[in-house]
Amino acid sequence: MELLPLLFLSFCFLTLSGRTFAAESGTPVTRVTVKEDDDAILPCSLDTNENIESMLFDWKKEGKQVFIYNNGTHHNNDFEDQSVEFKGRVSHFPEELKHGNASIRITDTRLEDKGNYICIFPKSQSGGIRFHIELAVGAAPEPSVTNLDETNDWAVLKCDVKGAYPKPTVEWWDSNNQIIPSEEPQVSKKGERFYVILKTTVKKTGRYRCAATQKEIWHQAHTEINVRLNEFPVGWVIATFVFCVLFVLVLLYLLRTRVCNYINGLQAAREYV
């Protein structure tokens, strides 16, 4: 079975931007997806490419003040009304202002940063321009795998995914890219983060991997483990069987030869008498 194309495209986080429309107003919405602790760039740019160095633009998130710029003055110099969670983490691109670009960068993104943002030009000639941006932040820790128990015939493997968001789909795969049967996943939640444990029992020597997939953010992470059981090799089984068959055939041949010689001896003795 082949992996879904989704999985081939997403062994690392992608920053995705797409445009949808808000249902209530038909306003274009840009969606940006980033990994937790990475930087997020929220786009906002006038189509006219006019110089906005002397203009005012304002960034808000669900009523909170994110960043404001007004003719060279902004939250990183004189303005003080920025929401606490954004202090020291938001900046703009001064060299891009002359091209109408009011985009901002949020550093070290957190799950709490996800949500809906608005970029507003309140004093524009068209009477107020708004750009809507949805920021999706994902947490995707690497799965950890452990060999819990092992005999000559089987091994119990455990996969542990801690603190993921959104909720991941966790699966065990063999080296042939086949999903193997597993127990019911144990899922718990702390805040917005998910914790998943998935166990499986394998009965063959081989390489196995645990994959955690988060389709909402186009991401998959996996960790591999090698299992070597003390199983009797198939080649040796076949060789032993062939040897046994040949041994029996030789014994039968020798037995037949002795019986024939014995009978011939009896016949010779009778003829002599």
Secondary structure, 3 states (H helix, E strand, C coil): CCCCHHHHHCCCCCCEEEEEECCCCCCEEEEEEEECCCCEEECCECCCCCCCCCCEEEEEECCEEEEEEECCEECCCCCCCCCHHHCCCEEECHHHHHHCECCEEECCCCHHHCEEEEEEECCCCCCCEEEEEEEEEEECCCCEEEEEEECCCCEEEEEEEEEEECCCEEEEECCCCCECCCCCCEEEEECCEEEEEEEEEECCCEEEEEEEEEHHHCEEEEEEEEECCCCCCHHHHHHHHHHHHHHHHHHHHHHHHHHHHHHHHHHHHHHHC
